[in-house]
Amino acid sequence: MNKEQKIQVFAWSLSATVAILAIIAWGGDINWKIFDVSTYQLFPVFGLLAFSLMWAHYMASAARQHLNVDREVLKQCFEVTSWLVLVLIFLHPGLLTYQLWRDGLGLPPGSVTKNYVAPGLGWVVVLAEVSLLIFLAYELRRWFDKKSWWKYVQYSSDAAMLAIFYHGLRLGGQLQGGWFRYLWFFYGITLFIVLIYKYFRKLSSNKS
């Protein structure tokens, strides 16, 4: 198996593993009463899955760069999982928004900041909403990634990943204790390391 194949196996395997772990954490939190869940119990799993898969993208990309493998090697994996992430990041806030509206609590951001999260944590919700807009903007890369200003969207997307890590840590019910909280910290630490590595490589390449 050459290094291109190894990177592909790593990317697909990591994506599948983190998705399974997110589902296990969520399922354990609801005692696996999957067919009995309310919308309020269902929507968190989509957020856990979305972040986990995006984290896997960062790890696979860093491994590819470290081994000096062409980015085309991960194109299929990233395209498939990116479409899945896009669906997930719509479902996560979308289901919550819909259920709060059905319960007569209005529309966001007020329905969430005033009626769903604890006092003082509304700004964490707004942080996630801004991050969502950034992630959606990043989906426009297919048309604008060659533009000179596109790098700022990439920088914003990296910052949004850190923001979502914090959002999950503060508001995620599955992240308030237990093994998944420790795994989430691992995600955050490794994400930070990979971002440092990414920008260090960029600075080094600009100087040379």
ZADO-1210 file (C-alpha; in nm, 4 decimals, padded with zeros to 6 digits):
<atoms>
<atom x="00.0000" y="00.0000" z="00.0000" code="MET" pos="1"/>
<atom x="00.1540" y="00.3321" z="-00.1075" code="ASN" pos="2"/>
<atom x="00.1247" y="00.6539" z="00.0931" code="LYS" pos="3"/>
<atom x="-00.1624" y="00.7844" z="-00.1224" code="GLU" pos="4"/>
<atom x="-00.3672" y="00.4757" z="-00.0413" code="GLN" pos="5"/>
<atom x="-00.2714" y="00.4974" z="00.3246" code="LYS" pos="6"/>
<atom x="-00.3966" y="00.8576" z="00.3414" code="ILE" pos="7"/>
<atom x="-00.7251" y="00.7563" z="00.1783" code="GLN" pos="8"/>
<atom x="-00.7753" y="00.4684" z="00.4212" code="VAL" pos="9"/>
<atom x="-00.6846" y="00.6964" z="00.7117" code="PHE" pos="10"/>
<atom x="-00.9315" y="00.9674" z="00.6046" code="ALA" pos="11"/>
<atom x="-01.2240" y="00.7303" z="00.5472" code="TRP" pos="12"/>
<atom x="-01.1519" y="00.5270" z="00.8622" code="SER" pos="13"/>
<atom x="-01.1137" y="00.8349" z="01.0819" code="LEU" pos="14"/>
<atom x="-01.4370" y="00.9868" z="00.9493" code="SER" pos="15"/>
<atom x="-01.6281" y="00.6638" z="01.0135" code="ALA" pos="16"/>
<atom x="-01.4749" y="00.6212" z="01.3608" code="THR" pos="17"/>
<atom x="-01.5539" y="00.9710" z="01.4874" code="VAL" pos="18"/>
<atom x="-01.9069" y="00.9486" z="01.3470" code="ALA" pos="19"/>
<atom x="-01.9650" y="00.6205" z="01.5305" code="ILE" pos="20"/>
<atom x="-01.8227" y="00.7643" z="01.8538" code="LEU" pos="21"/>
<atom x="-02.0538" y="01.0680" z="01.8280" code="ALA" pos="22"/>
<atom x="-02.3557" y="00.8409" z="01.7813" code="ILE" pos="23"/>
<atom x="-02.2481" y="00.6206" z="02.0744" code="ILE" pos="24"/>
<atom x="-02.2136" y="00.9256" z="02.3009" code="ALA" pos="25"/>
<atom x="-02.5544" y="01.0582" z="02.1973" code="TRP" pos="26"/>
<atom x="-02.7220" y="00.7176" z="02.2147" code="GLY" pos="27"/>
<atom x="-02.5875" y="00.6526" z="02.5622" code="GLY" pos="28"/>
<atom x="-02.7145" y="00.9915" z="02.6764" code="ASP" pos="29"/>
<atom x="-03.0730" y="00.9006" z="02.5784" code="ILE" pos="30"/>
<atom x="-03.0366" y="00.5409" z="02.7015" code="ASN" pos="31"/>
<atom x="-03.0675" y="00.4233" z="02.3402" code="TRP" pos="32"/>
<atom x="-03.4396" y="00.5028" z="02.3262" code="LYS" pos="33"/>
<atom x="-03.3887" y="00.6102" z="01.9672" code="ILE" pos="34"/>
<atom x="-03.7482" y="00.5663" z="01.8561" code="PHE" pos="35"/>
<atom x="-03.8790" y="00.7570" z="02.1549" code="ASP" pos="36"/>
<atom x="-03.6749" y="01.0768" z="02.1292" code="VAL" pos="37"/>
<atom x="-03.8139" y="01.4260" z="02.1112" code="SER" pos="38"/>
<atom x="-03.6799" y="01.6851" z="01.8707" code="THR" pos="39"/>
<atom x="-03.4937" y="01.8436" z="02.1626" code="TYR" pos="40"/>
<atom x="-03.3157" y="01.5125" z="02.2207" code="GLN" pos="41"/>
<atom x="-03.2536" y="01.4462" z="01.8522" code="LEU" pos="42"/>
<atom x="-03.0993" y="01.7711" z="01.7260" code="PHE" pos="43"/>
<atom x="-02.7719" y="01.7504" z="01.9313" code="PRO" pos="44"/>
<atom x="-02.6466" y="01.4397" z="01.7477" code="VAL" pos="45"/>
<atom x="-02.6293" y="01.6315" z="01.4214" code="PHE" pos="46"/>
<atom x="-02.4033" y="01.8933" z="01.5781" code="GLY" pos="47"/>
<atom x="-02.1753" y="01.6272" z="01.7268" code="LEU" pos="48"/>
<atom x="-02.1532" y="01.4516" z="01.3909" code="LEU" pos="49"/>
<atom x="-02.0863" y="01.7717" z="01.1964" code="ALA" pos="50"/>
<atom x="-01.8005" y="01.8861" z="01.4184" code="PHE" pos="51"/>
<atom x="-01.6503" y="01.5368" z="01.4376" code="SER" pos="52"/>
<atom x="-01.6437" y="01.4987" z="01.0597" code="LEU" pos="53"/>
<atom x="-01.4990" y="01.8475" z="01.0103" code="MET" pos="54"/>
<atom x="-01.2323" y="01.7657" z="01.2689" code="TRP" pos="55"/>
<atom x="-01.1507" y="01.4511" z="01.0703" code="ALA" pos="56"/>
<atom x="-01.1053" y="01.6713" z="00.7610" code="HIS" pos="57"/>
<atom x="-00.8437" y="01.8776" z="00.9424" code="TYR" pos="58"/>
<atom x="-00.6582" y="01.5694" z="01.0651" code="MET" pos="59"/>
<atom x="-00.6580" y="01.4007" z="00.7237" code="ALA" pos="60"/>
<atom x="-00.5483" y="01.7225" z="00.5539" code="SER" pos="61"/>
<atom x="-00.2593" y="01.7652" z="00.7994" code="ALA" pos="62"/>
<atom x="-00.1496" y="01.4044" z="00.7431" code="ALA" pos="63"/>
<atom x="-00.1649" y="01.4564" z="00.3661" code="ARG" pos="64"/>
<atom x="00.0476" y="01.7711" z="00.3886" code="GLN" pos="65"/>
<atom x="00.2971" y="01.6050" z="00.6198" code="HIS" pos="66"/>
<atom x="00.3449" y="01.3184" z="00.3723" code="LEU" pos="67"/>
<atom x="00.3529" y="01.5581" z="00.0748" code="ASN" pos="68"/>
<atom x="00.0615" y="01.3858" z="-00.0960" code="VAL" pos="69"/>
<atom x="-00.1387" y="01.5665" z="-00.3633" code="ASP" pos="70"/>
<atom x="-00.4720" y="01.7059" z="-00.2390" code="ARG" pos="71"/>
<atom x="-00.6571" y="01.5240" z="-00.5195" code="GLU" pos="72"/>
<atom x="-00.6035" y="01.2018" z="-00.3241" code="VAL" pos="73"/>
<atom x="-00.8613" y="01.3145" z="-00.0672" code="LEU" pos="74"/>
<atom x="-01.1003" y="01.4770" z="-00.3120" code="LYS" pos="75"/>
<atom x="-01.3632" y="01.1994" z="-00.3126" code="GLN" pos="76"/>
<atom x="-01.3593" y="01.1532" z="00.0643" code="CYS" pos="77"/>
<atom x="-01.3847" y="01.5257" z="00.1293" code="PHE" pos="78"/>
<atom x="-01.6605" y="01.5777" z="-00.1275" code="GLU" pos="79"/>
<atom x="-01.8783" y="01.3004" z="00.0170" code="VAL" pos="80"/>
<atom x="-01.8270" y="01.3949" z="00.3811" code="THR" pos="81"/>
<atom x="-01.8544" y="01.7689" z="00.3075" code="SER" pos="82"/>
<atom x="-02.2013" y="01.7220" z="00.1611" code="TRP" pos="83"/>
<atom x="-02.2944" y="01.5193" z="00.4679" code="LEU" pos="84"/>
<atom x="-02.1601" y="01.7951" z="00.6949" code="VAL" pos="85"/>
<atom x="-02.3625" y="02.0523" z="00.5028" code="LEU" pos="86"/>
<atom x="-02.6824" y="01.8571" z="00.5706" code="VAL" pos="87"/>
<atom x="-02.5886" y="01.8123" z="00.9366" code="LEU" pos="88"/>
<atom x="-02.5157" y="02.1798" z="01.0013" code="ILE" pos="89"/>
<atom x="-02.8591" y="02.2653" z="00.8658" code="PHE" pos="90"/>
<atom x="-03.0357" y="01.9944" z="01.0675" code="LEU" pos="91"/>
<atom x="-02.8686" y="02.0767" z="01.3992" code="HIS" pos="92"/>
<atom x="-03.0003" y="02.4338" z="01.4434" code="PRO" pos="93"/>
<atom x="-03.2903" y="02.3799" z="01.2050" code="GLY" pos="94"/>
<atom x="-03.4630" y="02.1158" z="01.4161" code="LEU" pos="95"/>
<atom x="-03.4197" y="02.3189" z="01.7326" code="LEU" pos="96"/>
<atom x="-03.5510" y="02.6327" z="01.5628" code="THR" pos="97"/>
<atom x="-03.8527" y="02.4439" z="01.4275" code="TYR" pos="98"/>
<atom x="-03.9404" y="02.2880" z="01.7632" code="GLN" pos="99"/>
<atom x="-03.9080" y="02.6147" z="01.9556" code="LEU" pos="100"/>
<atom x="-04.1306" y="02.7832" z="01.6983" code="TRP" pos="101"/>
<atom x="-04.3877" y="02.5027" z="01.7265" code="ARG" pos="102"/>
<atom x="-04.3842" y="02.5445" z="02.1032" code="ASP" pos="103"/>
<atom x="-04.4729" y="02.9120" z="02.0624" code="GLY" pos="104"/>
<atom x="-04.1336" y="03.0455" z="02.1653" code="LEU" pos="105"/>
<atom x="-04.0671" y="03.2477" z="01.8521" code="GLY" pos="106"/>
<atom x="-03.7784" y="03.2491" z="01.6089" code="LEU" pos="107"/>
<atom x="-03.4013" y="03.2735" z="01.6587" code="PRO" pos="108"/>
<atom x="-03.1915" y="03.4149" z="01.7918" code="PRO" pos="109"/>
<atom x="-03.4350" y="03.5169" z="02.0682" code="GLY" pos="110"/>
<atom x="-03.6119" y="03.1815" z="02.0873" code="SER" pos="111"/>
<atom x="-03.2809" y="03.0125" z="02.1698" code="VAL" pos="112"/>
<atom x="-03.0946" y="03.2794" z="02.3649" code="THR" pos="113"/>
<atom x="-03.3913" y="03.3689" z="02.5878" code="LYS" pos="114"/>
<atom x="-03.5950" y="03.0490" z="02.6084" code="ASN" pos="115"/>
<atom x="-03.3584" y="02.7552" z="02.5659" code="TYR" pos="116"/>
<atom x="-03.0078" y="02.8116" z="02.7019" code="VAL" pos="117"/>
<atom x="-02.9135" y="02.9174" z="03.0535" code="ALA" pos="118"/>
<atom x="-02.8909" y="03.2904" z="03.1303" code="PRO" pos="119"/>
<atom x="-02.5583" y="03.4362" z="03.0262" code="GLY" pos="120"/>
<atom x="-02.4960" y="03.1760" z="02.7554" code="LEU" pos="121"/>
<atom x="-02.6912" y="03.3408" z="02.4769" code="GLY" pos="122"/>
<atom x="-02.3701" y="03.4792" z="02.3267" code="TRP" pos="123"/>
<atom x="-02.2435" y="03.1217" z="02.2816" code="VAL" pos="124"/>
<atom x="-02.5472" y="03.0548" z="02.0629" code="VAL" pos="125"/>
<atom x="-02.4811" y="03.3700" z="01.8608" code="VAL" pos="126"/>
<atom x="-02.1196" y="03.2565" z="01.8233" code="LEU" pos="127"/>
<atom x="-02.2441" y="02.9315" z="01.6717" code="ALA" pos="128"/>
<atom x="-02.4831" y="03.1138" z="01.4388" code="GLU" pos="129"/>
<atom x="-02.1990" y="03.3317" z="01.3077" code="VAL" pos="130"/>
<atom x="-01.9869" y="03.0192" z="01.2636" code="SER" pos="131"/>
<atom x="-02.2680" y="02.8563" z="01.0661" code="LEU" pos="132"/>
<atom x="-02.2740" y="03.1501" z="00.8254" code="LEU" pos="133"/>
<atom x="-01.8969" y="03.1214" z="00.7836" code="ILE" pos="134"/>
<atom x="-01.9212" y="02.7497" z="00.7111" code="PHE" pos="135"/>
<atom x="-02.1904" y="02.8161" z="00.4523" code="LEU" pos="136"/>
<atom x="-01.9724" y="03.0845" z="00.2947" code="ALA" pos="137"/>
<atom x="-01.6886" y="02.8321" z="00.2772" code="TYR" pos="138"/>
<atom x="-01.9084" y="02.6081" z="00.0625" code="GLU" pos="139"/>
<atom x="-01.8697" y="02.8693" z="-00.2110" code="LEU" pos="140"/>
<atom x="-01.5070" y="02.7598" z="-00.2544" code="ARG" pos="141"/>
<atom x="-01.6007" y="02.5722" z="-00.5712" code="ARG" pos="142"/>
<atom x="-01.6448" y="02.9095" z="-00.7414" code="TRP" pos="143"/>
<atom x="-01.4236" y="03.1518" z="-00.5522" code="PHE" pos="144"/>
<atom x="-01.1256" y="02.9579" z="-00.4136" code="ASP" pos="145"/>
<atom x="-00.8934" y="03.1125" z="-00.6739" code="LYS" pos="146"/>
<atom x="-00.9798" y="03.4689" z="-00.5724" code="LYS" pos="147"/>
<atom x="-00.7176" y="03.6651" z="-00.3810" code="SER" pos="148"/>
<atom x="-00.9585" y="03.7393" z="-00.0967" code="TRP" pos="149"/>
<atom x="-01.0604" y="03.3750" z="-00.0468" code="TRP" pos="150"/>
<atom x="-00.7841" y="03.3254" z="00.2108" code="LYS" pos="151"/>
<atom x="-00.9833" y="03.5392" z="00.4546" code="TYR" pos="152"/>
<atom x="-01.2790" y="03.3021" z="00.4271" code="VAL" pos="153"/>
<atom x="-01.0399" y="03.0161" z="00.5038" code="GLN" pos="154"/>
<atom x="-00.9029" y="03.2009" z="00.8067" code="TYR" pos="155"/>
<atom x="-01.2585" y="03.2657" z="00.9258" code="SER" pos="156"/>
<atom x="-01.3487" y="02.9003" z="00.8794" code="SER" pos="157"/>
<atom x="-01.0561" y="02.7937" z="01.0985" code="ASP" pos="158"/>
<atom x="-01.1663" y="03.0409" z="01.3673" code="ALA" pos="159"/>
<atom x="-01.5233" y="02.9112" z="01.3355" code="ALA" pos="160"/>
<atom x="-01.4023" y="02.5568" z="01.4070" code="MET" pos="161"/>
<atom x="-01.2517" y="02.6748" z="01.7349" code="LEU" pos="162"/>
<atom x="-01.5724" y="02.8632" z="01.8114" code="ALA" pos="163"/>
<atom x="-01.7828" y="02.5517" z="01.7530" code="ILE" pos="164"/>
<atom x="-01.5514" y="02.3498" z="01.9759" code="PHE" pos="165"/>
<atom x="-01.6208" y="02.6007" z="02.2526" code="TYR" pos="166"/>
<atom x="-01.9931" y="02.6124" z="02.1706" code="HIS" pos="167"/>
<atom x="-02.0201" y="02.2362" z="02.2108" code="GLY" pos="168"/>
<atom x="-01.8184" y="02.2376" z="02.5316" code="LEU" pos="169"/>
<atom x="-02.0433" y="02.4983" z="02.6943" code="ARG" pos="170"/>
<atom x="-02.3831" y="02.3859" z="02.5647" code="LEU" pos="171"/>
<atom x="-02.3586" y="02.0222" z="02.4541" code="GLY" pos="172"/>
<atom x="-02.5469" y="01.7932" z="02.6903" code="GLY" pos="173"/>
<atom x="-02.3255" y="01.4996" z="02.5954" code="GLN" pos="174"/>
<atom x="-02.0163" y="01.7060" z="02.6792" code="LEU" pos="175"/>
<atom x="-02.0881" y="01.7982" z="03.0377" code="GLN" pos="176"/>
<atom x="-01.9271" y="01.4829" z="03.1740" code="GLY" pos="177"/>
<atom x="-01.8124" y="01.1317" z="03.0893" code="GLY" pos="178"/>
<atom x="-01.5718" y="00.9908" z="02.8309" code="TRP" pos="179"/>
<atom x="-01.6953" y="01.1996" z="02.5388" code="PHE" pos="180"/>
<atom x="-01.6056" y="01.5228" z="02.7173" code="ARG" pos="181"/>
<atom x="-01.2440" y="01.4029" z="02.7377" code="TYR" pos="182"/>
<atom x="-01.2548" y="01.3016" z="02.3715" code="LEU" pos="183"/>
<atom x="-01.3889" y="01.6478" z="02.2874" code="TRP" pos="184"/>
<atom x="-01.0908" y="01.8044" z="02.4663" code="PHE" pos="185"/>
<atom x="-00.8676" y="01.5788" z="02.2582" code="PHE" pos="186"/>
<atom x="-01.0413" y="01.7070" z="01.9450" code="TYR" pos="187"/>
<atom x="-00.9847" y="02.0647" z="02.0547" code="GLY" pos="188"/>
<atom x="-00.6176" y="02.0191" z="02.1441" code="ILE" pos="189"/>
<atom x="-00.5333" y="01.8337" z="01.8231" code="THR" pos="190"/>
<atom x="-00.7289" y="02.0864" z="01.6169" code="LEU" pos="191"/>
<atom x="-00.5261" y="02.3678" z="01.7711" code="PHE" pos="192"/>
<atom x="-00.2006" y="02.1822" z="01.7018" code="ILE" pos="193"/>
<atom x="-00.3002" y="02.1155" z="01.3401" code="VAL" pos="194"/>
<atom x="-00.3913" y="02.4816" z="01.2887" code="LEU" pos="195"/>
<atom x="-00.0502" y="02.5880" z="01.4223" code="ILE" pos="196"/>
<atom x="00.1120" y="02.3361" z="01.1870" code="TYR" pos="197"/>
<atom x="-00.0968" y="02.4614" z="00.8941" code="LYS" pos="198"/>
<atom x="-00.0064" y="02.8273" z="00.9430" code="TYR" pos="199"/>
<atom x="00.3557" y="02.7495" z="01.0217" code="PHE" pos="200"/>
<atom x="00.3811" y="02.5716" z="00.6848" code="ARG" pos="201"/>
<atom x="00.2187" y="02.8687" z="00.5123" code="LYS" pos="202"/>
<atom x="00.4596" y="03.1144" z="00.6723" code="LEU" pos="203"/>
<atom x="00.7574" y="02.8927" z="00.5863" code="SER" pos="204"/>
<atom x="00.6460" y="02.8596" z="00.2252" code="SER" pos="205"/>
<atom x="00.5915" y="03.2383" z="00.1944" code="ASN" pos="206"/>
<atom x="00.9428" y="03.3064" z="00.3183" code="LYS" pos="207"/>
<atom x="01.1025" y="03.0587" z="00.0792" code="SER" pos="208"/>
</atoms>
